[in-house]
Amino acid sequence: MSKIHGIAHRGYPLKHPENTLRGFRAALELGFDHLELDVQLTSDGVPVVIHDATLDRTTGGQGLVRSHTWEQLMQLDAGDGERIPTLEQALLLLKDRLTVDIELKQTGDAMPGLEQTVLETIHRLGMREQVILSSFDHYAIERVRALDSKIAIGLISYGASASLFPYLAQLRGTYLSVKHVYVTPSFIERCREEDVRLMVWTPDDDASLRAWSEYPDLLVCTNNLEGWISVTAARQAQLS
């Protein structure tokens, strides 16, 4: 099966519970070459895959993720009987099958040791060449770079800014992730000039996906996996 060039956002949340092994399997079955997932630390230092700081939206639990032990989180339903996976469980499923964009859900000093623990998991599994570490918390990415001089890193920004480029170069980073509504053709060209891999998130409607399919060198991060497959196939048919 040919690979689909794109990023499966939190697995396939339009059809399966987000950030679960079921959703990740669906993205694998559809042939995506990248997948994004979110990581936090439990109170006993286990890196787990969940987006929100609290459990309320995506599980049957309540309260902060970081206030619970892994044993407590194991008991929760993350949707349709799925469980919150550990980072190790997720990476073992995805190993040698696609590139994993791991978003560190760090906020200041809320989860001390998150960066070190995530790196230890990646190194133990031999997946250093298969992952990208990214975050809205750019100080977290600074800590990653201080701990590992070569692993792929990226900055996430809600908006586009010229100030991101020198900072990314300073960190020796390769990836830049920006909300799609802020990305212009001139910004795309600047990324090409700077040799930065641009990720745009998260266009989901068909019109937006068709527009982004005109830029095959970008990494489009979407919840609408089959929609992205459809528009990219249509574009390839037009070009052939």
N, C-alpha and C positions, 0 to 999 in steps of 0.2 A: 504494500500500500504506500502510495506517495505521501510525503509529509505535507501537512498544512502549515504554512508559515504564519504564525500568529501566537498570541499568548492566551491560554485558557485561564480566565480570571476566577480564582478560587475554585477551580474545577469546572463544573458546568452547572452553575446555580439556577439557571432557568428551568432545569429539569431534575436536579438532585440537590440534596442539602449541601450548602457551601462548605468548602474546606473539609470535606470528608473523603475517605478512601473511595466511596462509591462515585463521587463526582470526579475524582482523579482518574479512576478507571474509565469513565465515560470519555474524558478528554484523550486518554491514550487510545481508546478504540476508534475515535474519530481521526486520529493521526496528527494531532497538534505537535509542533516541534518545541514549544515553550509552554510552561505552566507557572502561574503565580499562586503563592500561598502565603499565609500570615503566621507569624510565630510570636508567642509570649512565653513567659516563665511561670510555672506554678510556684506556690510558696515553698516547696521543697526542691526547687531548682530543676524541674524537668521542662524542657522546651516542648510546647504543645502548639498545635495548628488551630488557631481561632482568630477571628478578626477583631471583634469588639473587646474593649477593656472589661466589659461585664458579660455575664452569661445569659442575661435575660432574653435577648432577641433570638438567638440561634439554638438555645438548649432549653431543657426543662428546669434549669437551675437559676439561681439569683446571686447577685453580688459580683465582686471583682474576680476575674480569673486568677490574678496573682495572690488572692487571699485564700485560695483552695489548694489542697495537696493533689498530687496526681491520682492517688487512690480515690479521693472524693470526686474528681472529675470523671473518672472511669465509670461511675455509676449513672452519669447523665445521658439522656437521649439528645443527640445533636440533629435529630430529624429522621423520620422513617426508620427508626431503630439503629441508626448509625451512631458511632461514638466519636468523641473528640480524639483525633489521632495524635500521637507523639510525632515530633519532627522525624525521629528515626523511622517510625513505621511508614510515614509518607515517603521519605527518601528511599527506603528499601523497595517500595513499590515502583518508584519512578526511575531508579538507577539504570543507567545505560539505555534509557528509552527517550528522554527529552531533556532540555535544559530547564532547570528550576530557578525561578526568580523568587527568592525568599525575602519577604518584606518583614523587617524587624519592627515590631509594634512598640518600640521604645518611646517613652515620653519623659524626657529629662533623665532623672535618676530613679524612675519608678521601679525598674527591674534590674538592679545591680547584677552584673555578671551575665546578662543576656548574650552579649556579643561573644564573649569567651566561650560560653556553653554551646552556642550554635556552631561556632568554628570547630570546637572539639568533636561535635557530632559529625560534621562534614568530613573532617580529616579521618576520623575513625572508620567511616564508611568508604573512604577512598573516592570521594565525589568532588574534590576541590575544583576539577576542570569542568564540572557539569552544573555549577551553580553560579548565580549572581546574588549578591547581598545588597539590598536597597532599603531605604527608609526615608520618611518625611523628617525624621530627627537626624539632621546631618552630623551632629556630634557623635551619634551612634556609629555612623559610617567612618568618621575620623578614628574612632576606637578600633573598628574592624581593621582599618588600614595599618594602624600601629601594631596590631597583633599579627597581621598577615600581609606581607608586602606584595603578594602577587595575585591573591584571589580577586575575581571580577567583582567590582562594586558599582553602584549607581545611586544617584540622588533622585528623590521624588519631589516634585514641586507642583503645587496646585496650578500656578500660572507660569508663563514663559518669562525669562529674564536673561539679559545678556550677562549679568553678574555670575550666572551659574557656570559659565565656561571656564574662566580662570580658576575658580574654586575646584571644579572637577579635575582640571589639569594638575592642580596642586596636590590633589589626593591620588593622582594617577588612576582616575576612574574612567570607565568606558561608556557607561550607560546613563541616560537621562530620561526620566519618566515625567510626562506633563499631561495635565487634563486636556483632552482633545480640543475643546472649544477655544483654547488659547493658542493653538499651534497654527501658524501661518506658513505659506510657502517660503517666505524669507527666513523664518526660523528653521525650517527644514533644511534650507540651503546652508545656513550657518552651522548646523549640526554636521552636515556633510563636510564642510570646510575644516571643522575642528576634529573630524574623525570620531564623532560621538554617535553611538547607536541610540536613536530616538525611539522611545516607547510612548504611545499615545493611549490614554485610558479615559473612560471606557465607553466608546461608541457602541450602541446596541441596535438602534433602529436601522432599517434597510437602507434608507437614504444616506445616513452617515457612513454606514459600512461601505456602500458603493463609492462614496467620495474618497474614503481612505484606501480603497483598493487600487486607486490610481498611483499610489506610492509604494511599490513593492519592496523597497529597501527599508521601510519602517517596520517596527514591531507593534502591531495593533493588539491591544489587550481588551478583550470583550467577554461579556457574559453570554452573548448570542453565538455560540459556536457554530451551529448549523447554518445560521444566517451568514456568517463570515465565509464558510465553505462555499455557499451558494454564490455570493457575489464575486469571490475570487475565481471560481470556476467559470462564471460568465465572462469575466474580464479576459481570462486566458483563451476562451473560445473566440472572443472578438479579435484577439491578437494573432490567432493561428490561421 
